């Protein structure tokens, strides 16, 4: 299903950084944000998720985060202030003139979606995928994991999570210097801020995924959450049709 037709566009974000986004389908707007080391094509288009969502009557808008995909990959540390990714999302929503839309993200994309709500965004529905409670409240732990990967490339033991992450980085041709900058943008979200999210929210993750903490605990904290588990772990769940179907079904309900 990787032949889902999309158009690619570019705009200048809040600080002038040029960012790309891809969109396809027609109907209610959905801002769909990919994960770290990934891009819109790999996360959402390649395995058919965007097509499944669009089939439910959605205009699927998929940015490439700064330092990812077809977006700019600046090496200047000044390009990575706290909450830069949330600010990029806000800038894209403003650029497109969206006032009534839904919001979804996987892993880093899920964290970015939560940060935009903590900063005042008001989507209709929210999907937080591949993310647990601790991945939102203690971003330093995950940042340290990836900092170790990026500063020791070529040194990780075959088969370890670090080695697999580096292998994935090679497939997406990521820029290690720019990606290190992304780690400086991480901002913790308090349990109180999470509990204040009132939107209907889908928490969906691989049944073997504990990379970002407990997705069940995250669902328990949210007042209006639905919890779904799909096959796989943090990296493999993205390749399963069940992930996109769970998102599409929730949004269309």
WORANOR-V928500 format. One record per residue. N is the residue number from 0. PSI is psi in degrees with one decimal (NA if undefined). D_LAST is the distance of its C-alpha to the last C-alpha in Angstrom with 1 decimal. Layout:
n=[N:N]
psi=[PSI:PSI]
d_last=[D_LAST:D_LAST]
This chain:
n=[0:1:2:3:4:5:6:7:8:9:10:11:12:13:14:15:16:17:18:19:20:21:22:23:24:25:26:27:28:29:30:31:32:33:34:35:36:37:38:39:40:41:42:43:44:45:46:47:48:49:50:51:52:53:54:55:56:57:58:59:60:61:62:63:64:65:66:67:68:69:70:71:72:73:74:75:76:77:78:79:80:81:82:83:84:85:86:87:88:89:90:91:92:93:94:95:96:97:98:99:100:101:102:103:104:105:106:107:108:109:110:111:112:113:114:115:116:117:118:119:120:121:122:123:124:125:126:127:128:129:130:131:132:133:134:135:136:137:138:139:140:141:142:143:144:145:146:147:148:149:150:151:152:153:154:155:156:157:158:159:160:161:162:163:164:165:166:167:168:169:170:171:172:173:174:175:176:177:178:179:180:181:182:183:184:185:186:187:188:189:190:191:192:193:194:195:196:197:198:199:200:201:202:203:204:205:206:207:208:209:210:211:212:213:214:215:216:217:218:219:220:221:222:223:224:225:226:227:228:229:230:231:232:233:234:235:236:237:238:239:240:241:242:243:244:245:246:247:248:249:250:251:252]
psi=[15.6:-1.8:15.2:117.8:128.8:159.7:143.1:134.3:165.4:151.9:166.4:125.5:-168.4:-28.8:12.3:-6.5:131.1:123.8:148.5:147.8:155.1:141.3:151.9:165.0:176.4:145.8:-143.1:133.6:136.5:121.2:118.4:114.4:130.2:178.1:176.9:142.1:-6.6:-161.2:174.7:-42.8:-51.0:-43.7:-40.5:-32.6:-44.6:-40.7:12.5:2.2:-45.1:-39.6:-40.2:-39.5:-44.9:-33.2:-18.0:5.6:41.9:141.2:107.5:116.8:116.0:97.6:150.8:117.0:155.0:142.7:12.5:152.5:-131.6:3.6:163.8:148.8:67.9:148.3:-6.8:122.3:-25.9:-15.5:1.2:57.6:163.2:138.0:23.8:-38.7:-38.2:-40.5:-35.1:-42.3:-43.0:-40.4:-38.0:-42.7:-43.5:-42.1:-38.8:-7.9:31.4:129.5:-22.9:105.9:166.8:163.2:133.5:152.1:153.3:129.6:-114.4:-34.5:-37.4:-41.5:-41.1:-41.1:-44.4:-40.3:-36.8:-35.2:-39.5:-26.5:0.3:-1.7:153.0:64.5:164.4:-52.6:157.1:137.6:122.7:107.7:145.8:31.4:138.9:177.4:-46.3:-28.0:-15.9:-39.7:-21.2:76.1:-18.6:-34.4:-46.1:-37.8:-41.1:-38.9:-48.0:-30.4:-39.4:-42.1:-48.9:-24.4:0.0:39.1:137.0:-1.2:-1.3:142.5:132.2:134.5:-13.1:161.6:-35.9:-44.1:-40.9:-37.2:-40.5:-39.1:-40.1:-41.2:-38.4:-36.2:-31.2:-1.2:43.3:153.7:106.4:-37.0:-48.1:-39.4:-32.2:-37.5:-36.2:-34.5:-26.9:-11.0:-10.5:135.5:131.2:146.2:130.5:154.9:-34.2:-40.1:-38.3:-45.3:-19.3:-5.1:114.6:-11.5:147.6:124.9:131.4:125.3:114.8:135.1:160.7:143.2:-19.9:12.2:110.0:14.6:-36.3:26.7:-159.3:115.1:-27.0:-40.6:-35.5:-44.5:-38.0:-32.3:-27.3:136.9:-16.4:53.7:147.6:130.7:127.7:138.8:141.7:165.8:147.6:179.0:-161.9:-41.6:-35.7:-25.1:-30.4:-23.6:-3.8:135.6:-25.2:-29.3:-54.2:-35.7:-39.4:-41.7:-46.9:-43.8:-41.1:-46.3:-35.6:-14.6:NA]
d_last=[22.9:24.9:25.9:22.7:24.5:24.6:27.0:28.6:29.7:31.7:32.3:34.4:32.7:34.0:37.2:37.8:36.5:35.2:31.7:29.9:26.3:24.7:22.0:20.6:18.0:17.3:14.8:13.2:15.3:14.4:17.5:17.6:20.7:22.7:24.9:28.7:31.1:28.3:27.2:24.3:25.5:26.1:22.9:20.3:22.0:24.5:22.2:19.6:16.7:16.8:17.0:13.9:11.9:13.9:13.2:9.6:11.6:12.7:16.2:16.7:19.6:21.4:24.5:27.4:28.3:31.9:34.2:31.8:31.4:32.8:32.9:36.2:37.6:40.1:42.6:43.6:42.5:42.0:38.9:37.1:37.1:34.8:31.2:32.0:28.7:26.8:29.2:28.6:24.9:25.8:28.3:26.0:23.5:26.7:28.1:25.1:24.9:21.2:20.4:16.7:14.9:12.8:15.0:15.2:18.3:20.0:23.1:25.2:22.3:20.3:23.5:23.9:20.4:21.4:24.8:23.5:21.7:24.9:26.8:24.8:21.9:19.0:15.8:12.6:10.6:12.8:13.0:16.5:17.4:20.9:22.1:23.5:24.9:28.4:27.5:26.5:29.3:32.1:31.8:35.5:35.3:33.0:35.0:38.2:36.9:36.2:39.4:41.3:39.7:40.5:44.0:45.1:43.9:45.8:46.8:43.9:44.5:43.0:39.9:39.1:35.8:37.9:39.3:35.9:34.6:37.7:37.2:33.7:35.3:37.7:35.2:33.5:37.0:36.2:38.8:39.9:41.6:38.7:36.2:38.6:38.2:34.4:35.2:37.0:33.9:32.2:31.8:30.9:28.2:29.2:27.4:27.6:25.9:23.0:22.7:22.6:19.2:17.0:13.9:10.7:11.9:11.4:14.9:15.4:18.9:21.3:22.6:26.1:25.3:27.4:28.6:27.1:27.4:25.1:21.3:21.2:23.5:21.4:18.3:20.8:22.0:18.8:18.0:14.2:13.6:11.9:14.5:14.3:17.5:18.2:21.6:24.3:25.8:25.5:26.8:25.9:22.1:21.8:23.3:20.9:18.2:16.1:15.7:14.2:12.0:10.7:10.1:8.6:6.0:5.3:5.6:3.8:0.0]
